[in-house]
């Protein structure tokens, strides 16, 4: 049994790179035209704009592959959280794990056991989180 939850990203990092490159070409082309016409301040502002947009695109691309993977493996519940290229892996003994919503309805799901705790469900709609928690509990019971 396995659940794989991923961020909903419609643009891949490679597509974003091409979009940014084309944006740079157009923006710098227009700014260079104004530079040659005597409007010298347009080019520095265009560069500043491209740096800001590039930083935003970089943050987006870094998190576009974020995911959560929950699976039962040899009597253990394994939770893997990948955020910005870093992987966090937690293993729980099947018979000691507790799966429950954190706080009120619609909040993230907390998985606890063996002195460790992890929250999952970031990439699910809040109304589907209780369904996921119920499915995990059922799978842990063997049903």
C-alpha positions in Angstrom: 0.0 0.0 0.0 1.4 3.4 -1.0 0.3 7.0 -1.1 2.2 9.6 -3.1 1.3 13.2 -2.7 2.9 15.8 -4.9 2.7 19.6 -5.3 0.5 20.6 -8.1 2.9 22.4 -10.5 1.9 23.0 -14.1 5.4 24.2 -15.2 8.5 22.1 -15.0 11.8 23.7 -14.0 13.2 23.3 -17.6 10.1 25.0 -19.0 10.5 27.8 -16.4 14.2 28.2 -17.5 13.2 28.7 -21.1 10.5 31.1 -20.1 12.9 33.1 -18.0 15.5 33.1 -20.9 12.9 34.5 -23.4 11.8 37.1 -20.8 15.4 38.2 -20.4 15.9 38.5 -24.2 12.8 40.6 -24.7 13.2 42.8 -21.6 16.9 43.5 -22.3 16.2 44.1 -25.9 13.6 46.7 -25.1 15.9 48.2 -22.4 18.8 48.4 -24.8 16.7 50.2 -27.4 15.8 52.8 -24.8 19.5 53.0 -23.7 20.5 53.9 -27.2 17.7 56.5 -27.4 19.3 58.2 -24.3 17.0 56.9 -21.5 19.9 55.4 -19.5 17.9 54.5 -16.4 15.7 52.0 -18.2 18.4 49.3 -18.4 19.4 49.2 -14.7 15.7 48.9 -13.8 15.2 46.2 -16.3 18.2 44.3 -14.8 16.7 44.8 -11.3 13.4 43.5 -12.5 15.0 40.4 -14.1 16.9 39.6 -10.9 13.7 39.8 -8.8 11.8 37.6 -11.3 14.7 35.2 -11.5 14.8 34.9 -7.7 11.1 34.1 -7.6 11.4 31.6 -10.4 14.3 29.9 -8.6 12.2 29.5 -5.4 9.3 28.1 -7.5 11.6 25.7 -9.3 13.3 24.5 -6.1 10.0 23.5 -4.6 8.2 22.2 -7.7 9.3 18.6 -7.0 8.3 18.6 -3.3 6.4 15.5 -2.4 5.2 13.2 0.4 5.3 9.4 0.1 3.7 7.2 2.7 4.0 3.4 2.3 3.7 0.2 4.3 6.9 -1.9 4.0 7.7 -5.1 5.9 5.4 -4.2 8.9 6.6 -0.6 9.1 5.0 2.6 8.0 7.5 4.7 6.1 7.0 8.4 5.6 9.3 10.3 3.2 9.1 14.1 2.9 11.0 15.8 0.2 11.3 19.5 0.4 13.6 21.7 -1.8 15.7 18.6 -2.6 16.1 17.4 1.0 14.7 14.1 2.0 13.4 13.4 5.5 12.5 9.7 6.2 10.7 8.4 9.3 9.9 4.8 10.0 7.2 3.7 12.4 6.5 0.3 13.8 3.1 -0.7 12.4 1.6 -1.8 15.7 2.7 1.4 17.6 1.9 4.1 15.1 -0.9 6.6 15.6 -2.5 8.6 12.8 -4.7 11.5 13.7 -5.7 14.9 12.5 -3.7 17.7 14.1 -6.0 20.2 15.9 -9.4 20.6 14.2 -10.9 19.1 11.0 -9.0 19.9 7.8 -5.6 20.4 9.5 -2.5 18.4 8.6 -2.4 14.7 9.6 0.0 13.8 12.4 1.8 10.4 12.4 3.3 9.5 15.7 5.1 6.6 17.2 8.3 5.5 18.8 9.2 8.9 20.1 9.0 10.6 16.7 6.3 12.6 14.9 5.7 13.9 11.4 2.9 15.8 9.7 1.6 14.9 6.3 -1.1 16.1 3.9 0.4 19.4 2.7 -0.4 18.6 -0.9 -4.0 17.5 -0.3 -7.1 19.6 -0.1 -8.2 20.0 3.5 -11.5 18.2 2.9 -9.5 15.1 1.7 -7.1 14.9 4.7 -9.5 13.0 7.0 -10.1 10.5 4.2 -6.3 9.9 3.9 -6.0 9.5 7.6 -8.8 6.9 7.6 -7.2 5.0 4.7 -3.8 4.9 6.5 -5.5 3.7 9.7 -7.3 1.0 7.8 -4.2 -0.2 6.0 -2.3 -0.3 9.3 -5.0 -2.6 10.8 -4.6 -4.9 7.8 -7.9 -4.1 6.2 
